[in-house]
Amino acid sequence: MNLLVLALSLIQAGTPQGGTGPDRVLDRFLHAVTIRDSTTALSLLSSSAFGLVDSLADADPERLAELVEGFGVVIDPASIGSADPRAILRDVLTSDALLGLVAMVDYSIGTPVVDGSHALLPVDFSFMGNEGVITVELRRENGRWRLCDYFGSTPMGG
């Protein structure tokens, strides 16, 4: 679920750049969300990212329903246990509410610190007068970098 907040916090349209490193994966993810390409955005998430949604669905379906409702996606908490986490995330990643924030966030992706199949990527942000840095965690799965989680306070206060 943290990646949902990350996407909401950092999305800004941009021109995709070359490369295949962790910084490129985050840039591609944010660009995909901006153009409502949920297939690409979802393909850049790690299995652990989907596991976060699964865990929240199991532990607190009411909370998950509240979170996605904030993006204009209505889901019955009673049906969350049988819902596909990809479908839930797809609906959020293509929501009008999420895209409405595109123009309000500026970000700068820093240089990744890579340790084997694990990478930490600093991201500076500015959102409505709030500035800060979050660290995005990526892992290599099947030879490709995938987004896992993030650490720090987002522009939205998450």
Backbone as CSV, one residue per row, in Angstrom:
resi,resn,N_x,N_y,N_z,CA_x,CA_y,CA_z,C_x,C_y,C_z
1,MET,0.825,-1.184,0.000,0.000,0.000,0.000,0.873,1.252,0.000
2,ASN,2.069,1.140,0.571,2.954,2.298,0.576,3.265,2.780,-0.831
3,LEU,3.350,1.877,-1.803,3.633,2.306,-3.166,2.503,3.123,-3.744
4,LEU,1.288,2.884,-3.283,0.162,3.709,-3.703,0.401,5.146,-3.277
5,VAL,0.811,5.326,-2.032,1.072,6.660,-1.515,2.273,7.265,-2.229
6,LEU,3.287,6.438,-2.508,4.444,6.923,-3.245,4.020,7.453,-4.605
7,ALA,3.223,6.698,-5.319,2.778,7.136,-6.641,2.012,8.438,-6.532
8,LEU,1.096,8.514,-5.592,0.317,9.723,-5.396,1.229,10.893,-5.071
9,SER,2.274,10.621,-4.317,3.146,11.678,-3.845,4.091,12.214,-4.899
10,LEU,4.499,11.378,-5.845,5.584,11.766,-6.735,5.233,11.931,-8.198
11,ILE,4.039,11.582,-8.614,3.746,11.546,-10.041,3.872,12.918,-10.684
12,GLN,4.580,12.940,-11.751,4.677,14.139,-12.568,5.024,13.680,-13.976
13,ALA,4.376,14.243,-14.980,4.674,13.843,-16.363,6.110,14.170,-16.688
14,GLY,6.702,13.323,-17.489,8.067,13.555,-17.909,8.389,12.701,-19.105
15,THR,9.465,13.035,-19.756,9.891,12.260,-20.900,10.745,11.113,-20.418
16,PRO,10.412,9.866,-20.795,11.210,8.741,-20.363,12.652,8.891,-20.829
17,GLN,13.577,8.472,-19.962,14.990,8.535,-20.290,15.495,7.121,-20.509
18,GLY,16.673,7.006,-21.097,17.263,5.702,-21.356,17.782,5.058,-20.092
19,GLY,18.246,3.804,-20.215,18.838,3.100,-19.096,17.897,2.096,-18.480
20,THR,18.468,1.212,-17.674,17.663,0.166,-17.050,17.898,0.075,-15.549
21,GLY,18.579,1.040,-14.964,18.874,1.005,-13.541,17.660,1.333,-12.694
22,PRO,17.845,1.279,-11.365,16.734,1.567,-10.451,16.098,2.935,-10.672
23,ASP,16.906,3.951,-10.969,16.348,5.280,-11.202,15.449,5.291,-12.433
24,ARG,15.823,4.554,-13.440,15.018,4.459,-14.660,13.700,3.753,-14.389
25,VAL,13.711,2.736,-13.528,12.482,2.008,-13.201,11.481,2.943,-12.521
26,LEU,11.944,3.737,-11.567,11.043,4.684,-10.908,10.519,5.710,-11.907
27,ASP,11.390,6.218,-12.760,10.959,7.189,-13.769,9.918,6.567,-14.698
28,ARG,10.142,5.344,-15.134,9.185,4.661,-16.014,7.854,4.432,-15.308
29,PHE,7.912,4.045,-14.023,6.688,3.816,-13.248,5.862,5.095,-13.163
30,LEU,6.507,6.182,-12.792,5.795,7.446,-12.634,5.241,7.939,-13.973
31,HIS,6.004,7.766,-15.026,5.517,8.162,-16.351,4.321,7.297,-16.758
32,ALA,4.402,5.994,-16.510,3.299,5.087,-16.865,2.020,5.486,-16.147
33,VAL,2.139,5.831,-14.874,0.957,6.249,-14.126,0.400,7.541,-14.713
34,THR,1.287,8.446,-15.083,0.862,9.721,-15.641,0.049,9.548,-16.918
35,ILE,0.406,8.574,-17.726,-0.315,8.381,-18.995,-1.349,7.254,-18.888
36,ARG,-1.634,6.837,-17.658,-2.648,5.800,-17.384,-2.315,4.451,-18.025
37,ASP,-1.040,4.134,-18.072,-0.582,2.846,-18.591,-0.396,1.911,-17.400
38,SER,-1.517,1.371,-16.924,-1.455,0.536,-15.723,-0.710,-0.774,-15.974
39,THR,-0.708,-1.271,-17.191,0.019,-2.507,-17.491,1.510,-2.329,-17.216
40,THR,2.079,-1.248,-17.719,3.501,-0.978,-17.476,3.752,-0.681,-16.006
41,ALA,2.928,0.167,-15.399,3.123,0.522,-13.991,3.111,-0.729,-13.108
42,LEU,2.141,-1.588,-13.315,2.047,-2.806,-12.500,3.214,-3.746,-12.765
43,SER,3.723,-3.776,-13.988,4.838,-4.662,-14.309,6.133,-4.242,-13.626
44,LEU,6.184,-3.009,-13.137,7.384,-2.491,-12.486,7.346,-2.637,-10.968
45,LEU,6.290,-3.237,-10.444,6.182,-3.480,-9.007,6.688,-4.886,-8.674
46,SER,7.309,-5.004,-7.523,7.835,-6.292,-7.077,6.726,-7.148,-6.474
47,SER,7.030,-8.412,-6.318,6.073,-9.305,-5.674,5.808,-8.858,-4.237
48,SER,6.811,-8.284,-3.584,6.594,-7.818,-2.208,5.660,-6.610,-2.166
49,ALA,5.646,-5.794,-3.222,4.716,-4.664,-3.268,3.278,-5.171,-3.313
50,PHE,3.036,-6.194,-4.129,1.700,-6.781,-4.165,1.391,-7.459,-2.837
51,GLY,2.419,-8.009,-2.203,2.243,-8.626,-0.894,1.787,-7.628,0.156
52,LEU,2.244,-6.368,0.044,1.798,-5.337,0.985,0.295,-5.127,0.888
53,VAL,-0.226,-5.114,-0.342,-1.672,-4.951,-0.535,-2.395,-6.183,0.002
54,ASP,-1.874,-7.363,-0.304,-2.474,-8.601,0.205,-2.519,-8.604,1.732
55,SER,-1.419,-8.189,2.353,-1.354,-8.169,3.819,-2.384,-7.222,4.415
56,LEU,-2.502,-6.035,3.828,-3.482,-5.080,4.331,-4.897,-5.590,4.091
57,ALA,-5.122,-6.239,2.952,-6.442,-6.803,2.657,-6.820,-7.859,3.688
58,ASP,-5.848,-8.670,4.099,-6.108,-9.703,5.102,-6.263,-9.123,6.506
59,ALA,-5.384,-8.178,6.848,-5.355,-7.649,8.209,-6.443,-6.620,8.489
60,ASP,-6.748,-5.778,7.504,-7.671,-4.669,7.752,-8.357,-4.229,6.454
61,PRO,-9.279,-5.042,5.944,-9.934,-4.695,4.675,-10.676,-3.358,4.715
62,GLU,-11.176,-2.975,5.884,-11.853,-1.686,5.994,-10.876,-0.550,5.742
63,ARG,-9.672,-0.673,6.265,-8.645,0.362,6.074,-8.239,0.446,4.598
64,LEU,-8.068,-0.702,3.951,-7.729,-0.711,2.533,-8.846,-0.050,1.721
65,ALA,-10.089,-0.354,2.054,-11.225,0.266,1.355,-11.204,1.779,1.548
66,GLU,-10.883,2.246,2.760,-10.789,3.687,3.019,-9.680,4.327,2.192
67,LEU,-8.527,3.665,2.133,-7.401,4.206,1.384,-7.725,4.362,-0.099
68,VAL,-8.297,3.328,-0.698,-8.576,3.414,-2.129,-9.748,4.360,-2.410
69,GLU,-10.660,4.493,-1.460,-11.767,5.432,-1.643,-11.254,6.859,-1.736
70,GLY,-10.132,7.131,-1.068,-9.507,8.449,-1.172,-9.083,8.781,-2.594
71,PHE,-8.955,7.767,-3.424,-8.609,7.952,-4.832,-9.838,7.857,-5.725
72,GLY,-11.019,7.798,-5.120,-12.246,7.699,-5.892,-12.602,6.281,-6.315
73,VAL,-11.918,5.296,-5.748,-12.172,3.892,-6.077,-12.988,3.289,-4.937
74,VAL,-14.199,2.876,-5.242,-15.083,2.327,-4.216,-15.040,0.808,-4.301
75,ILE,-14.743,0.193,-3.159,-14.710,-1.259,-3.075,-15.313,-1.671,-1.737
76,ASP,-16.119,-2.689,-1.764,-16.762,-3.196,-0.555,-15.724,-3.958,0.269
77,PRO,-15.506,-3.567,1.526,-14.516,-4.271,2.354,-14.758,-5.778,2.415
78,ALA,-16.014,-6.192,2.337,-16.323,-7.623,2.398,-15.817,-8.370,1.165
79,SER,-15.636,-7.661,0.050,-15.172,-8.324,-1.171,-13.663,-8.220,-1.366
80,ILE,-12.982,-7.503,-0.502,-11.543,-7.284,-0.673,-10.755,-8.589,-0.580
81,GLY,-11.131,-9.476,0.298,-10.393,-10.732,0.445,-10.327,-11.548,-0.825
82,SER,-11.333,-11.442,-1.666,-11.346,-12.195,-2.913,-10.887,-11.357,-4.102
83,ALA,-10.562,-10.096,-3.863,-10.148,-9.204,-4.952,-8.683,-9.418,-5.297
84,ASP,-8.357,-9.229,-6.552,-6.990,-9.315,-7.037,-6.272,-8.009,-6.692
85,PRO,-5.113,-8.082,-6.011,-4.414,-6.838,-5.671,-4.036,-6.030,-6.899
86,ARG,-3.796,-6.698,-8.028,-3.481,-5.981,-9.262,-4.671,-5.145,-9.726
87,ALA,-5.871,-5.681,-9.577,-7.064,-4.939,-9.998,-7.273,-3.717,-9.111
88,ILE,-7.064,-3.879,-7.821,-7.206,-2.754,-6.891,-6.191,-1.670,-7.238
89,LEU,-4.927,-2.073,-7.400,-3.887,-1.102,-7.732,-4.124,-0.470,-9.103
90,ARG,-4.564,-1.242,-10.076,-4.847,-0.707,-11.411,-5.878,0.414,-11.322
91,ASP,-6.936,0.177,-10.557,-7.987,1.189,-10.436,-7.467,2.462,-9.773
92,VAL,-6.618,2.315,-8.782,-6.053,3.489,-8.117,-5.086,4.216,-9.045
93,LEU,-4.217,3.455,-9.723,-3.202,4.064,-10.586,-3.784,4.788,-11.790
94,THR,-5.017,4.490,-12.145,-5.656,5.164,-13.279,-6.784,6.097,-12.838
95,SER,-6.866,6.368,-11.553,-7.959,7.199,-11.043,-7.754,8.678,-11.378
96,ASP,-8.849,9.373,-11.552,-8.808,10.814,-11.803,-8.190,11.565,-10.629
97,ALA,-8.471,11.106,-9.423,-7.939,11.789,-8.233,-6.414,11.762,-8.227
98,LEU,-5.841,10.628,-8.564,-4.383,10.515,-8.592,-3.806,11.404,-9.689
99,LEU,-4.386,11.357,-10.847,-3.876,12.150,-11.960,-4.077,13.649,-11.744
100,GLY,-5.045,13.998,-10.921,-5.271,15.408,-10.625,-4.125,16.054,-9.874
101,LEU,-3.278,15.250,-9.275,-2.135,15.768,-8.527,-0.876,15.932,-9.372
102,VAL,-0.930,15.479,-10.604,0.245,15.469,-11.474,0.943,16.822,-11.524
103,ALA,0.200,17.863,-11.728,0.804,19.180,-11.900,1.310,19.785,-10.599
104,MET,0.985,19.171,-9.487,1.303,19.787,-8.199,2.579,19.258,-7.555
105,VAL,3.215,18.270,-8.149,4.397,17.663,-7.530,5.604,17.806,-8.437
106,ASP,6.697,18.236,-7.863,7.987,18.241,-8.553,8.882,17.253,-7.830
107,TYR,9.673,16.506,-8.596,10.588,15.564,-7.957,11.877,15.469,-8.752
108,SER,12.895,15.017,-8.072,14.197,14.794,-8.688,14.725,13.464,-8.158
109,ILE,14.955,12.541,-9.076,15.446,11.212,-8.705,16.958,11.277,-8.587
110,GLY,17.471,10.832,-7.437,18.902,10.873,-7.175,19.635,9.653,-7.705
111,THR,20.839,9.466,-7.208,21.694,8.358,-7.622,21.448,7.158,-6.724
112,PRO,21.161,6.000,-7.316,20.881,4.817,-6.497,22.137,4.275,-5.811
113,VAL,21.933,3.702,-4.642,22.977,2.969,-3.945,22.612,1.498,-4.102
114,VAL,23.429,0.786,-4.876,23.126,-0.601,-5.214,24.027,-1.536,-4.418
115,ASP,23.409,-2.552,-3.825,24.131,-3.595,-3.109,23.580,-4.943,-3.581
116,GLY,24.191,-5.501,-4.613,23.717,-6.760,-5.172,22.358,-6.599,-5.821
117,SER,21.380,-7.317,-5.297,20.029,-7.271,-5.871,19.109,-6.313,-5.113
118,HIS,19.694,-5.439,-4.339,18.935,-4.473,-3.530,19.440,-3.070,-3.868
119,ALA,18.539,-2.112,-3.989,18.940,-0.729,-4.272,18.080,0.227,-3.466
120,LEU,18.691,1.312,-3.035,17.991,2.407,-2.376,18.181,3.643,-3.240
121,LEU,17.082,4.347,-3.488,17.074,5.453,-4.427,16.492,6.696,-3.753
122,PRO,17.318,7.743,-3.548,16.776,8.968,-2.936,15.972,9.770,-3.959
123,VAL,14.879,10.360,-3.475,14.035,11.187,-4.337,13.711,12.473,-3.572
124,ASP,14.168,13.594,-4.120,13.811,14.905,-3.562,12.456,15.289,-4.119
125,PHE,11.618,15.906,-3.286,10.302,16.308,-3.762,9.921,17.682,-3.242
126,SER,8.993,18.276,-3.963,8.389,19.539,-3.557,6.909,19.449,-3.907
127,PHE,6.062,19.707,-2.915,4.619,19.600,-3.113,3.925,20.647,-2.265
128,MET,3.354,21.635,-2.900,2.587,22.670,-2.217,3.335,23.253,-1.015
129,GLY,4.589,23.580,-1.226,5.388,24.183,-0.175,6.085,23.201,0.743
130,ASN,5.762,21.934,0.651,6.442,20.905,1.447,7.576,20.320,0.625
131,GLU,8.746,20.222,1.243,9.901,19.652,0.566,10.515,18.581,1.441
132,GLY,11.154,17.636,0.811,11.819,16.589,1.561,12.446,15.563,0.646
133,VAL,12.873,14.477,1.270,13.498,13.376,0.551,12.890,12.084,1.052
134,ILE,12.541,11.207,0.139,12.167,9.855,0.511,13.186,8.914,-0.131
135,THR,13.264,7.711,0.380,14.139,6.692,-0.179,13.274,5.556,-0.686
136,VAL,13.418,5.261,-1.961,12.654,4.198,-2.592,13.508,2.935,-2.599
137,GLU,12.903,1.832,-2.197,13.592,0.541,-2.181,13.205,-0.249,-3.433
138,LEU,14.212,-0.799,-4.088,13.990,-1.653,-5.257,14.737,-2.968,-5.047
139,ARG,14.222,-4.003,-5.676,14.884,-5.320,-5.650,14.911,-5.862,-7.057
140,ARG,15.937,-6.637,-7.319,16.040,-7.288,-8.614,15.282,-8.609,-8.549
141,GLU,14.289,-8.757,-9.419,13.510,-9.988,-9.526,13.615,-10.477,-10.956
142,ASN,14.029,-11.697,-11.113,14.191,-12.272,-12.455,15.047,-11.383,-13.349
143,GLY,16.102,-10.813,-12.771,17.043,-10.003,-13.533,16.620,-8.572,-13.799
144,ARG,15.464,-8.158,-13.283,14.971,-6.793,-13.522,14.684,-6.091,-12.205
145,TRP,14.950,-4.798,-12.185,14.638,-4.000,-11.003,13.144,-3.800,-10.895
146,ARG,12.634,-3.938,-9.656,11.214,-3.745,-9.366,11.081,-2.910,-8.099
147,LEU,10.066,-2.051,-8.064,9.785,-1.211,-6.897,9.212,-2.051,-5.767
148,CYS,9.723,-1.838,-4.565,9.265,-2.592,-3.389,8.510,-1.720,-2.400
149,ASP,9.160,-0.656,-1.947,8.626,0.120,-0.842,9.340,1.458,-0.824
150,TYR,9.027,2.284,0.158,9.749,3.535,0.349,9.813,3.852,1.833
151,PHE,10.734,4.762,2.181,10.938,5.146,3.573,10.997,6.665,3.643
152,GLY,10.438,7.216,4.693,10.427,8.653,4.879,9.036,9.214,4.704
153,SER,8.884,10.479,4.975,7.597,11.146,4.839,7.407,11.613,3.413
154,THR,6.235,11.313,2.873,5.924,11.726,1.509,5.370,13.145,1.510
155,PRO,5.237,13.727,0.318,4.650,15.066,0.254,3.241,15.113,0.815
156,MET,2.560,13.980,0.812,1.194,13.905,1.320,1.162,13.607,2.814
157,GLY,2.336,13.527,3.439,2.378,13.293,4.880,2.290,11.840,5.262
158,GLY,2.498,10.912,4.317,2.409,9.480,4.613,3.632,8.888,5.175
